[in-house]
Amino acid sequence: MWIKGGSILPILLHDNALSVLRAIDKPIKLEVFPDQDLLAHGYLVLDDGWSTKPNKSILNFLYQSDTLQASIHSDFKSNKTISEVQIYGIDKAPVQVYNF
């Protein structure tokens, strides 16, 4: 598998759920692949998974200077959680972890 440096990939941890409706509330793992400047970015768009309403949440992620930041623009409330973050190519553990 090849992944472009500078990417942040959200991975749905679906535990063998065979439909989107069964997996919609499952947690997400973020996989961070910094580029040569130790920067990465990505985003995730969430909707309710059921209706045709245009409501959505957009989560933007930025990894920079050993810090992972997230911002959100939301038209609806989501219970989606990020249960795990994996950062590749880093030789040391984070100094601090923020739960936001």
ROTI-846666 format. One record per residue (C-alpha): residue in one letter; residue number from 1; x, y, z. Coordinates in steps of 0.25 Angstrom, whole numbers, plus 5000, padded with zeros to 4 digits. Layout:
REM residues N
R  r    k    xx    yy    zz
R  A  NUM     X     Y     Z
...
***
This chain:
REM residues 100
R  r    k    xx    yy    zz
R  M    1  5000  5000  5000
R  W    2  5005  5014  4996
R  I    3  5001  5026  5004
R  K    4  5005  5040  5000
R  G    5  5013  5048  5011
R  G    6  5005  5059  5017
R  S    7  4992  5051  5018
R  I    8  4983  5048  5030
R  L    9  4974  5037  5027
R  P   10  4961  5034  5036
R  I   11  4959  5019  5037
R  L   12  4945  5014  5041
R  L   13  4947  5003  5051
R  H   14  4934  4995  5047
R  D   15  4937  4982  5054
R  N   16  4931  4974  5042
R  A   17  4918  4982  5041
R  L   18  4913  4979  5027
R  S   19  4905  4992  5025
R  V   20  4907  5007  5026
R  L   21  4895  5008  5036
R  R   22  4902  4998  5046
R  A   23  4915  5004  5045
R  I   24  4911  5019  5045
R  D   25  4913  5021  5060
R  K   26  4926  5013  5061
R  P   27  4939  5020  5065
R  I   28  4949  5025  5056
R  K   29  4965  5023  5056
R  L   30  4973  5034  5050
R  E   31  4986  5030  5042
R  V   32  4995  5041  5041
R  F   33  5006  5041  5030
R  P   34  5015  5053  5031
R  D   35  5023  5058  5019
R  Q   36  5038  5062  5019
R  D   37  5034  5075  5026
R  L   38  5026  5067  5037
R  L   39  5013  5073  5032
R  A   40  5000  5066  5029
R  H   41  4986  5070  5027
R  G   42  4973  5063  5024
R  Y   43  4958  5064  5026
R  L   44  4946  5056  5029
R  V   45  4931  5059  5025
R  L   46  4920  5052  5033
R  D   47  4905  5052  5031
R  D   48  4894  5045  5038
R  G   49  4895  5033  5028
R  W   50  4880  5032  5027
R  S   51  4873  5044  5022
R  T   52  4875  5053  5009
R  K   53  4877  5065  5017
R  P   54  4889  5073  5013
R  N   55  4893  5074  5028
R  K   56  4907  5070  5030
R  S   57  4919  5072  5039
R  I   58  4933  5075  5034
R  L   59  4945  5071  5042
R  N   60  4958  5077  5038
R  F   61  4971  5071  5043
R  L   62  4985  5077  5043
R  Y   63  4998  5071  5048
R  Q   64  5009  5081  5050
R  S   65  5021  5083  5060
R  D   66  5018  5070  5067
R  T   67  5003  5075  5070
R  L   68  4990  5069  5064
R  Q   69  4979  5080  5063
R  A   70  4965  5078  5059
R  S   71  4954  5088  5055
R  I   72  4940  5085  5052
R  H   73  4928  5092  5044
R  S   74  4915  5085  5047
R  D   75  4901  5086  5043
R  F   76  4897  5074  5052
R  K   77  4902  5067  5065
R  S   78  4910  5055  5063
R  N   79  4914  5045  5073
R  K   80  4926  5040  5065
R  T   81  4938  5038  5073
R  I   82  4953  5037  5070
R  S   83  4958  5025  5078
R  E   84  4972  5024  5073
R  V   85  4983  5032  5066
R  Q   86  4995  5026  5059
R  I   87  5006  5035  5054
R  Y   88  5016  5028  5045
R  G   89  5031  5032  5043
R  I   90  5032  5039  5057
R  D   91  5043  5034  5066
R  K   92  5038  5039  5079
R  A   93  5025  5038  5087
R  P   94  5016  5051  5088
R  V   95  5020  5060  5100
R  Q   96  5005  5063  5102
R  V   97  4992  5058  5097
R  Y   98  4980  5067  5096
R  N   99  4966  5062  5097
R  F  100  4957  5072  5090
***
